[in-house]
Amino acid sequence: MQTKAAILWETNTPWSVEDIELDDPKEGEVRVKLAASGMCHSDEHLVTGDLPFELPMIGGHEGAGVVTKVGPGVSWLEEGDHVVFGFIPSCGRCPSCSTGHQNLCDLGAIMGAGLQASDMTSRHHRADDDLKLMCMLGTFAHDTVVNEASCIKIEKDVPLDRACLLGCGVVTGWGSSVYAAEVSPGDVVAVVGVGGIGANAIQGAKLAGAKQIWAIDPVESKREKAMEFGATHTAASMTEAMEPLGAASWGTMANKVILTMGVGSGELMAEALGLAAKRGRVVVTNIHPAMEMSANMSLLDLTLMEKQIVGSLFGSGNPRADIPKLLGLYREGQLDLDGLVTKTYTLDQVNDGYDDMRAGKNIRGVMVYD
């Protein structure tokens, strides 16, 4: 069939919205008509080359839609089912999945190739070019074909333009607080970067019982929005936060520091550790450039104060369990998905959406399709 998608042909160029040819799903695959796709900063890392995936590639990894065709061997999905994509597939059988770490599924090792997990070929084509898919999904498109391991079935009454956010940013942010940081009641928490991930780290910290949540971001409108998600204090930078956070915590500093900036920098690790209390934990969730191999920090501080630095992918969560769980919290009014969506766009406006993201105008832009 023919459909339309946003393709990145070369780094540091705009997305190109073009007609493409889409093959039928093969063994273990489904075709999905997308309803909406979140515009995550990770797709910007494709443009800048911080994620050195092979191009050309259809962007998008935060999507939700309706199954329109089921390939051979798929027994638990059928046409008409509503699904959210997990940006990391979960096979359910590898050592990580079987021990409750679906975010580290072995299939994630081939994610950067952008091809179908079943046979490492493409179902998406433009003229003579086989097109790869961001995270094996390619949600910047009206239709896509994905492996069943990337699908999480959801109830049909959930708005798909909200459910799509669970495919990356919401679970990643919420889990960074609840799972990776292990925020406990009474903790002082600092969240550095209030975008689509940081906003949800704030919500996670609030639900976990933090007594103080410091939202740190240079954009004033994001700091104001952070208060709606549960932040109790704000600052424009880690340096600016250091003194007032120390005073408000009676000198103990933050029990948890969660880094959710658009692009991480090793130069800032010393400041992050400086915000952390004795035995405090710094969670690195944001993506760093692939070739960055150094970080500026005091290892003496790390040792003498028993501080911790941990990485977190997909919020250290289990998408098959956590996506339905968080949709339940949304239904009950305990998780704000509506407030995350700053502005909606069409597929043809994909470059406008990323211009707005770079300008700091959006918590999360969402592309909504017919």
C-alpha positions in Angstrom: 0.0 0.0 0.0 1.0 3.6 -0.3 1.2 5.9 2.7 3.1 9.0 3.8 6.1 9.4 6.1 8.7 11.9 7.3 12.1 10.7 6.2 15.6 11.9 7.3 17.9 11.4 4.4 21.0 13.1 5.8 22.0 14.5 9.2 21.5 18.2 9.9 18.8 18.5 7.2 15.0 18.9 7.6 12.6 16.0 7.7 11.2 15.3 4.2 7.5 14.3 4.1 7.0 11.9 1.1 4.8 9.2 -0.2 6.3 5.7 0.4 5.4 2.1 -0.4 4.5 -0.1 2.6 4.7 -3.9 2.4 2.3 -6.3 4.1 3.3 -7.6 7.5 5.3 -10.8 7.5 5.7 -13.5 10.2 5.2 -12.0 13.7 4.3 -8.5 12.4 1.3 -6.2 12.2 0.4 -3.2 10.2 -0.9 -0.2 12.2 -2.7 2.9 11.1 -1.2 5.6 13.4 -3.5 8.1 15.2 -0.7 10.2 16.8 3.0 10.4 17.5 4.8 12.3 20.2 7.7 14.5 19.0 10.5 13.3 21.3 13.9 14.9 21.5 15.5 11.5 20.7 14.4 12.0 17.1 16.4 15.2 17.1 19.4 13.2 18.1 19.1 11.5 14.7 19.2 14.9 13.0 22.3 16.1 14.9 24.0 12.7 14.6 24.3 12.3 18.4 22.6 8.9 17.7 24.6 7.6 14.7 21.9 5.4 13.2 22.2 4.6 9.5 20.0 6.7 7.2 17.7 7.1 5.4 15.3 6.6 8.3 11.6 7.3 9.0 11.5 9.1 12.3 9.3 8.7 15.3 9.2 6.2 18.2 6.4 7.4 20.4 3.2 6.3 18.7 -0.3 4.8 19.1 -2.8 3.6 16.6 -5.1 0.8 15.3 -4.1 -2.5 14.0 -5.2 -2.9 10.3 -3.6 -6.1 9.3 -2.1 -9.1 11.1 0.8 -11.2 9.8 1.2 -14.9 10.1 1.9 -16.3 13.6 0.4 -13.4 15.5 -2.3 -14.9 17.8 -2.9 -12.2 20.4 -3.6 -9.2 18.2 -6.4 -8.7 15.6 -7.6 -6.0 13.3 -9.2 -3.1 15.2 -7.1 -3.5 18.3 -5.7 -0.3 19.8 -2.0 -0.4 20.5 0.8 1.8 22.0 4.3 1.1 20.8 7.1 0.5 23.3 10.2 2.2 21.8 12.2 -0.8 23.0 10.6 -4.2 22.0 10.0 -6.8 24.6 10.3 -10.4 23.4 9.3 -11.9 26.8 11.9 -14.7 26.5 15.4 -13.2 26.7 17.2 -13.1 30.1 16.3 -9.4 30.6 12.6 -9.8 29.9 12.4 -13.0 31.9 13.9 -11.3 35.0 11.6 -8.3 34.8 13.8 -5.9 32.8 11.9 -5.5 29.6 13.6 -2.2 29.0 16.8 -4.1 28.3 15.3 -6.7 26.0 17.9 -8.3 23.7 16.0 -7.1 20.7 17.1 -3.6 21.7 20.6 -4.5 20.5 19.4 -4.3 16.9 17.2 -1.2 17.4 19.7 1.1 15.8 19.6 -0.9 12.5 16.1 0.2 12.0 15.0 -3.0 10.2 12.4 -5.7 11.0 13.5 -7.9 13.9 12.3 -11.1 12.2 14.6 -11.0 9.2 16.5 -7.7 9.2 14.9 -6.4 6.0 12.7 -3.4 5.4 8.9 -3.1 4.8 9.1 0.6 4.0 10.4 1.8 0.6 10.8 5.1 -1.4 11.6 4.4 -5.0 14.7 2.2 -5.0 15.6 3.0 -1.4 14.8 0.7 1.6 13.9 2.9 4.5 14.9 2.2 8.1 12.8 2.9 11.1 13.6 4.9 14.3 13.5 2.2 17.0 12.1 -0.2 14.5 8.8 1.8 14.6 8.8 4.8 12.3 5.8 6.6 13.9 6.3 9.8 11.8 4.0 8.1 9.3 0.3 7.5 8.6 0.9 3.8 8.6 3.7 1.5 9.6 4.6 -2.2 10.0 6.2 -3.3 13.2 7.0 -6.5 15.1 4.5 -7.7 17.6 7.2 -7.4 20.3 6.8 -3.6 20.0 3.1 -3.6 20.6 1.2 -3.1 23.9 -2.6 -3.6 23.6 -4.7 -1.0 25.4 -8.4 -0.4 26.0 -10.2 1.3 23.1 -11.6 4.2 25.2 -8.2 5.7 25.9 -7.5 8.7 23.6 -4.7 7.7 21.2 -3.3 11.2 21.1 -2.6 10.9 24.8 -1.8 7.2 24.9 1.1 7.7 22.4 3.0 9.6 25.0 3.3 6.4 27.0 5.5 4.9 24.3 8.6 6.8 25.6 8.5 10.1 27.5 5.9 9.3 30.2 7.3 5.9 31.2 10.9 7.1 30.9 10.3 10.1 33.2 8.0 8.5 35.7 10.2 5.4 35.9 13.3 7.5 36.3 11.9 8.7 39.6 10.0 5.7 40.8 12.3 2.9 39.7 15.8 4.2 38.9 16.0 6.9 41.6 13.7 5.0 44.0 12.2 8.2 45.3 10.7 7.6 48.8 8.3 9.6 50.9 10.0 12.7 52.3 12.8 12.8 49.8 14.2 16.0 48.3 14.4 15.6 44.5 15.9 17.7 41.8 14.8 17.2 38.2 17.2 18.9 35.7 15.4 19.6 32.4 11.6 20.1 32.2 10.7 18.6 28.8 8.6 15.6 28.0 10.7 13.4 30.2 11.4 15.8 33.0 7.7 16.7 33.4 7.0 13.1 34.1 9.9 12.6 36.4 8.3 15.4 38.5 4.9 13.6 38.4 6.6 10.3 39.4 8.4 12.0 42.3 5.2 13.6 43.5 3.3 10.2 43.4 6.2 8.6 45.2 5.8 11.1 48.1 8.8 13.5 47.7 8.5 16.5 50.0 10.4 18.9 47.8 10.7 18.7 44.0 13.1 21.2 42.4 12.4 21.8 38.7 15.6 23.1 37.1 15.3 24.6 33.6 16.5 27.8 31.9 13.1 28.4 30.2 10.8 30.3 32.5 7.5 29.0 31.0 8.7 25.4 31.6 9.5 26.2 35.2 6.0 27.6 35.6 4.5 24.5 34.0 6.6 22.3 36.3 4.6 23.7 39.3 1.4 22.3 37.7 3.0 18.8 37.5 4.0 18.9 41.2 7.2 20.8 41.5 7.5 22.8 44.8 10.6 24.9 43.9 12.3 26.1 40.6 15.6 27.3 39.5 17.1 28.3 36.1 20.3 26.2 36.5 22.0 23.8 38.8 24.4 26.5 39.9 21.5 28.8 40.8 19.7 26.0 42.6 22.7 25.1 44.8 22.3 27.7 47.6 18.5 27.8 47.9 18.2 24.0 47.7 20.9 23.7 50.4 19.0 26.1 52.6 15.6 24.5 52.1 17.0 21.0 52.9 18.8 22.2 56.0 22.1 21.6 54.3 21.5 18.0 53.4 21.0 18.6 49.6 18.9 16.4 47.3 18.4 12.8 48.0 17.8 12.2 44.2 19.0 14.2 41.2 17.4 13.2 37.9 19.0 14.4 34.7 16.4 14.8 31.9 18.0 17.5 29.8 17.5 17.5 26.0 21.2 16.6 25.5 23.4 15.5 28.3 26.9 16.9 28.9 29.7 15.2 30.9 30.9 18.7 31.9 27.8 19.0 34.1 28.3 15.9 36.1 30.2 17.7 38.9 27.3 20.1 39.4 24.8 17.2 39.5 26.9 15.5 42.1 27.2 18.8 44.0 23.4 18.9 44.3 23.3 15.4 45.7 23.2 14.6 49.4 25.4 12.1 51.2 24.4 8.7 49.7 22.4 10.7 47.2 21.7 9.2 43.8 22.2 10.9 40.4 20.1 9.3 37.6 21.3 9.8 34.1 18.3 9.5 31.8 19.1 12.0 29.1 21.0 10.9 26.0 24.6 12.0 25.6 26.4 12.3 22.3 27.6 8.8 21.3 31.2 9.9 21.0 31.4 11.7 24.4 33.8 9.6 26.4 34.6 11.9 29.4 32.8 13.4 32.4 33.8 16.2 34.8 33.3 15.0 38.4 35.0 14.6 41.7 35.6 10.9 42.3 36.7 11.8 45.8 33.2 13.3 46.4 31.7 10.1 45.0 33.7 7.9 47.4 33.8 9.9 50.6 30.1 10.8 50.4 29.0 7.4 49.0 27.1 9.1 46.2 25.7 7.0 43.3 25.5 7.5 39.6 23.0 5.2 37.7 21.8 5.1 34.1 18.2 4.6 33.2 16.7 3.4 29.9 12.9 3.6 29.4 12.7 4.6 33.1 14.1 1.2 34.1 10.5 0.0 33.6 8.6 -2.8 32.1 6.5 -1.4 29.3 4.0 -4.3 29.1 3.2 -3.7 32.8 3.8 0.0 33.2 2.0 1.4 30.2 -1.4 -0.1 31.3 -0.6 0.9 34.9 0.0 4.5 34.0 -3.0 4.7 31.7 -5.0 3.6 34.8 -3.5 6.4 36.8 -4.5 8.8 34.0 -8.0 7.5 34.1 -8.1 8.1 37.9 -6.8 11.7 37.6 -3.5 10.9 39.3 -1.3 11.3 36.2 -1.7 14.4 33.9 -1.2 13.5 30.2 -3.4 16.3 28.9 -1.1 19.0 30.3 1.9 17.5 28.6 0.6 18.3 25.2 1.6 21.9 24.4 0.7 21.9 20.8 -0.4 19.6 18.0 0.8 19.3 14.5 0.1 17.5 11.2 2.7 15.3 9.6 3.5 18.0 7.1 4.3 20.3 10.0 7.0 18.0 11.5 9.8 20.6 11.0 7.6 23.3 12.6 7.2 21.1 15.7 10.9 20.6 16.0 11.6 24.3 15.5 9.3 24.9 18.5 11.0 22.2 20.5 14.4 23.8 19.9 13.0 27.2 20.9 11.8 25.8 24.2 8.2 26.4 23.4 6.9 22.8 24.0 6.7 20.4 26.9 5.7 17.9 24.2 4.5 18.4 20.7 2.2 15.7 19.2 1.5 15.0 15.6 -2.1 14.0 15.1 -3.1 12.1 12.0 -6.5 11.6 10.3 
